[in-house]
Amino acid sequence: MTPPSTRPTMRDVAERAGVSPKTVSNVLTGTAQVREPTRLRVELAMRELDFVPNFSARGLRNGRTGVIGLALPDLRTAFSASITHAVVEAAHARGLVVQVEETAAEPAREHDLVTRARTHQIDGMILNPVRLQDSVVEHLDHLPPIVLIGEVEQHRTDRVFIDSRAAASEAVLHLVANGARRIVALGGAEAGAVSGKATVGQRLRGYLDALTESGLPRDASLEIEVPEWTITGGAAGMREILDRRVEFDAVLAFTDSIGLGALHELDQAGLSVPADVLICGFDDVEHARYAGTPLTTIGFDHVGYAGAALDLLATRVADRSLEPRAQTIPHELLVRASTAGPPAGSGRRNSPELV
């Protein structure tokens, strides 16, 4: 056992874990892939020895701080909470500290993180910009190490994303297969796509792809922009659809938070899910699994998503000359009670005019 007066070193951790000091360094920095069993053994040894990385000494040697920035559009949402947690946990396992910032209303905050990176206060950034034209990625000639997460498509920096267009199409085809013919796009309208909101554009295109594939006409009255992708925003959007008095029998909510707000408003209007209206969300946040009617959703591995972003960032910090890379994270349709078909012979009531 290491004496209390002696600070454990990487060599001590390596000896306890039965690996080389270089492997311990790779676990801490993320600069090289380490097999999962080995990484877990090293992390256990760190905990047992109460090992604390010496960021100051490391920074003097390699010019790095061991601090990264994470900038997300809206920290109120369940998705942002899940991704932030995943990034912080994965960063901690690599011996990194994370500074978190919210950027949607004030893109200048993103610029502030870039300034810190350029003055070596942080080593690099993981950004989730809403629109490319608002992002520092479009406005700086010499970028510090940056990894984008989300659907903003560009070729100047590394990025990690899911194929939102394919995923949205898959969700709509599932709704159609369960009998839906009048499907609300809750979160996306043509104006939102044209305005440059990347995720809106991708998910709306996927929605339209599936309508075309299914031989269903597009109806702009079923598409609604939801400015704030929160539960409150989803409820307001669903209320607007109900106020339009248009027939619908299903909803594709562009996030689970929007979907949860829609569930509330449909219940308030006397419409039952799934007997009257089918509903599918996006992102597979924890709340969606435990709603009164569990929400069918597009899911993906949030931990893997965060880890992929950190791995790209680590290699970018180590070598800024690398060509920009793009990594797609697989998604899957998770079918739950909110899209179950109506009881045999019951028929689905599909008009808010019955409210």
Secondary structure, DSSP 4 states (H G I P E B T S, - for coil): ---TTSPP-HHHHHHHHTS-HHHHHHHHH-SS---HHHHHHHHHHHHHHT----HHHHHHHHS--SEEEEEES-TTSHHHHHHHHHHHHHHHHTT-EEEEEE-SS-THHHHHHHHHHHTTSSSEEEE--SBGGGSGGGT-SS--SEEEESS---SSSEEEE--HHHHHHHHHHHHHHTT--SEEEEE--HHHHHTTBHHHHHHHHHHHHHHHHTTPPP-GGGEEE-SS-SHHHHHHHHHHHHHHT---SEEEESSHHHHHHHHHHHHHTT--TTTT-EEE-SS--HHHHTSSSPPBEEEE-HHHHHHHHHHHHHHHHH-TTSPP-EEEPPEEEE--GGGPPPPTTT-----GGG-
